[in-house]
């Protein structure tokens, strides 16, 4: 899926030691494994948030990375306890149809998951319906991401024909290349149209806006769900309750993703970065485990 190509940093397994005093405060099973989809930044960010929050309560949290399909299978087979990146009802519909009876859906923690075409905030248009008539202002280009991404396919097969954009060049290469072009255009005060998605740290880093999509060529907005293995609530009822109540608005998520991914490259463990961000957003951080 498209967001599998969206992260600018890679991750490995990450764990932590427990706090003995906190670990005795409830009878939960304290070893928790969170499945993280390779390359999906919003899920990785949320996973590190919970790693930080749970460790402060005496849990040992391990992040294990996998592609979306194997991660769903692993959750159903009890290889993972939690996944924080279920896009429903559409993106992960097939996986839920296959594994849903072996998975518990705790609900939506962010309701702003969307594929988009974004432009600089001061661009002269607000809708995809106006892009063709103003193509020259955008150098007759739409700057995309990886050729094999689901977003790229949606733009080719739906957006371009539905909005009559055949005369514009649709340039694809990679997510980092697209973000580089976006930054360059913003710095030079030029109009630019890029393929993007929510949630993504670019919305925190750059003054941009989404073009309205009245024909729904890029699909409807989805929710990002917290999913657990079947017996997680029985084994760790306190943590399950915290996760069930989890909500993270997009402005906070964009802020976190920005400090995680819009900085040093090839970070292997985001724990110090996320811990610092959590200390700067104490009300949100403290509220996770109340």
C-alpha positions in Angstrom: 0.0 0.0 0.0 1.0 3.6 -0.6 2.1 4.4 3.0 4.4 1.4 3.0 6.6 3.7 0.9 6.2 6.8 2.9 8.7 6.8 5.7 12.0 8.5 5.5 13.6 6.5 8.3 13.9 2.8 8.9 13.5 0.9 12.1 14.6 -2.3 13.8 13.5 -4.1 17.0 13.4 -1.9 20.1 12.9 -2.9 23.7 13.4 -1.5 27.2 13.9 -2.5 30.8 11.1 -2.3 33.3 10.6 -0.2 36.4 10.2 -2.6 39.2 8.0 -0.4 41.4 5.6 0.4 38.5 5.6 -3.1 37.3 4.0 -4.3 40.5 1.1 -1.7 40.3 -1.2 -4.1 38.4 -1.5 -7.7 37.4 -1.0 -7.2 33.7 1.3 -9.4 31.7 4.1 -6.8 31.4 5.9 -8.0 28.2 4.1 -6.5 25.3 5.1 -6.8 21.6 3.8 -4.2 19.2 3.8 -5.0 15.5 5.0 -2.1 13.3 4.4 -2.0 9.6 7.6 -1.4 7.6 7.7 2.1 6.3 4.3 3.4 7.7 5.4 6.5 9.7 2.1 7.1 11.5 2.0 3.6 12.9 5.7 3.7 13.9 5.2 7.1 15.6 2.2 5.8 17.6 4.1 2.6 18.5 6.9 4.6 19.9 4.4 6.7 21.8 3.1 3.6 23.5 6.5 2.2 24.0 7.4 5.4 26.0 4.1 5.5 27.9 4.1 1.8 28.9 7.7 1.7 29.9 7.0 4.5 32.4 4.4 2.1 33.9 6.9 -0.8 34.2 6.1 -2.7 31.1 8.7 -4.2 28.7 7.8 -3.2 25.2 9.3 -4.7 22.0 8.7 -3.2 18.6 8.8 -5.8 15.8 8.7 -4.7 12.2 6.9 -6.5 9.4 5.0 -5.7 6.2 1.3 -5.2 6.7 0.1 -8.7 5.5 2.6 -10.7 7.7 1.8 -8.3 10.6 -1.9 -9.0 10.5 -1.1 -12.8 10.2 1.2 -12.5 13.2 -1.4 -10.7 15.3 -3.9 -13.4 14.5 -1.3 -16.1 15.4 -0.3 -14.3 18.7 3.1 -13.3 17.5 2.2 -9.7 18.3 0.1 -8.3 21.0 -0.9 -5.0 19.4 -0.9 -3.2 16.1 -1.6 0.5 15.9 -2.0 1.0 12.1 -5.1 -0.7 10.9 -6.6 1.4 8.1 -10.3 0.8 7.9 -12.8 0.3 6.4 -10.9 0.1 3.0 -7.1 -0.2 3.0 -6.9 -3.2 5.2 -10.3 -4.7 4.4 -8.9 -7.8 2.9 -6.7 -8.6 5.9 -9.7 -8.1 8.3 -11.8 -10.3 6.2 -9.2 -13.0 6.4 -8.0 -12.6 10.0 -10.8 -10.6 11.7 -12.2 -13.4 13.7 -8.8 -13.8 15.4 -8.3 -10.0 16.0 -9.9 -7.5 18.3 -10.6 -4.0 17.0 -10.3 -1.5 19.9 -11.4 1.4 17.7 -10.1 4.5 15.9 -7.3 6.5 17.4 -7.0 8.9 14.4 -9.8 9.6 11.9 -7.8 11.6 9.3 -6.3 8.9 7.1 -6.5 10.1 3.5 -4.8 10.0 0.1 -4.4 13.6 -1.2 -3.0 15.9 -3.9 -1.4 18.8 -1.9 -0.3 22.2 -3.1 1.5 25.2 -1.4 -0.9 27.0 0.9 -0.9 30.2 -1.2 -1.5 28.4 -4.5 -4.3 30.0 -6.6 -6.6 27.0 -6.5 -8.4 25.0 -3.9 -9.8 22.1 -5.8 -8.7 19.4 -8.3 -11.5 20.6 -10.5 -9.4 23.8 -11.2 -6.0 22.1 -11.7 -6.3 21.5 -15.4 -7.2 25.1 -16.2 -4.2 26.3 -14.0 -1.7 23.6 -15.0 0.9 26.1 -16.3 1.1 27.8 -12.9 2.3 24.4 -11.6 4.8 24.0 -14.4 2.4 21.4 -15.9 3.6 18.8 -13.4 2.3 16.7 -10.6 5.2 15.4 -8.5 4.6 11.9 -7.2 6.2 9.2 -5.1 7.2 5.7 -5.9 5.9 4.2 -9.2 4.6 1.1 -7.5 2.7 2.9 -4.7 -1.1 2.6 -4.3 -1.3 6.4 -4.3 0.5 6.5 -7.7 -1.9 4.0 -9.1 -4.9 6.0 -7.9 -3.6 9.2 -9.5 -3.0 7.4 -12.8 -6.2 5.5 -13.0 -8.6 7.9 -11.3 -7.4 11.4 -10.6 -5.9 12.1 -14.0 -8.8 10.9 -16.1 -11.5 12.1 -13.7 -10.2 15.6 -13.7 -8.9 15.9 -17.2 -5.2 16.2 -16.3 -3.8 14.1 -19.2 -1.8 17.1 -20.4 0.1 17.4 -17.2 3.3 15.4 -16.6 3.0 13.0 -13.7 6.5 12.5 -12.4 7.3 9.6 -10.1 10.5 8.6 -8.4 10.5 8.4 -4.6 9.0 9.9 -1.4 12.2 11.6 -0.4 12.6 13.1 -3.9 9.0 14.4 -3.8 9.6 16.0 -0.4 12.8 17.5 -1.6 10.9 19.1 -4.6 8.2 20.3 -2.3 10.7 22.0 0.0 12.5 23.6 -2.9 9.3 25.0 -4.4 8.2 26.3 -1.0 11.6 28.0 -0.4 11.5 29.5 -3.9 7.8 30.6 -3.4 6.7 28.6 -6.5 3.5 26.7 -7.0 3.7 23.0 -6.8 1.3 20.0 -6.8 2.4 16.8 -5.1 0.9 13.4 -4.2 0.6 13.1 -0.4 -1.4 11.4 2.3 -2.6 12.1 5.8 -1.2 11.7 8.3 2.3 12.8 7.1 4.9 15.0 8.7 5.0 17.3 5.7 1.8 19.0 7.0 3.7 20.1 10.0 6.9 21.0 8.2 5.5 23.0 5.2 2.7 25.5 4.6 0.6 23.3 2.3 -3.1 22.5 1.7 -5.0 19.6 0.2 -6.9 20.2 -3.0 -10.6 19.3 -2.6 -11.6 16.1 -4.4 -15.3 16.4 -5.1 -15.3 13.3 -7.3 -13.7 11.2 -4.6 -11.1 10.0 -7.0 -8.7 9.3 -4.1 -11.3 7.6 -2.0 -12.9 8.4 1.3 -11.2 9.4 4.6 -10.5 6.3 6.8 -9.8 5.7 10.4 -6.6 4.3 11.9 -7.5 1.6 14.3 -5.8 -0.1 17.3 -5.9 -3.9 16.9 -5.0 -6.6 19.4 -4.7 -10.4 19.6 -7.8 -12.1 20.9 -6.6 -12.7 24.5 -4.8 -9.5 25.1 -7.6 -8.0 27.2 -7.5 -11.0 29.4 -3.7 -11.0 29.8 -3.2 -7.3 30.1 -6.6 -5.7 31.0 -5.1 -2.4 32.3 -3.0 -1.8 29.2 -5.9 -2.9 27.0 -8.1 -0.2 28.6 -5.5 2.5 28.1 -5.1 1.5 24.4 -8.9 1.4 23.9 -9.1 5.0 25.0 -6.2 6.1 22.9 -6.8 9.1 20.6 -4.2 11.2 18.9 -5.3 14.2 16.8 -3.5 14.9 13.6 -1.8 18.1 14.7 0.0 16.2 17.5 0.8 13.3 15.2 2.2 15.6 12.5 4.4 17.3 15.2 5.8 14.0 16.4 6.4 12.7 12.8 8.2 15.9 12.0 10.8 15.5 14.8 11.1 11.8 14.1 11.6 11.9 10.3 12.5 15.4 9.3 16.0 15.2 10.9 18.9 12.8 11.0 18.6 10.0 8.5 18.8 6.3 9.2 17.8 6.5 12.8 17.6 3.0 14.2 15.9 3.8 17.6 13.6 6.8 18.0 13.2 6.3 21.7 15.2 9.4 22.8 13.5 11.6 20.2 10.0 10.4 21.2 10.7 10.5 25.0 11.8 14.2 24.5 8.7 14.9 22.5 6.5 13.3 25.1 8.1 15.4 27.9 7.2 18.5 25.9 3.6 17.3 25.5 3.1 16.2 29.1 -0.7 16.6 29.2 -1.1 14.3 26.2 1.5 11.8 27.5 0.1 11.6 31.0 -3.4 11.2 29.7 -2.5 8.0 27.8 -2.3 5.9 31.0 -5.1 7.4 33.1 
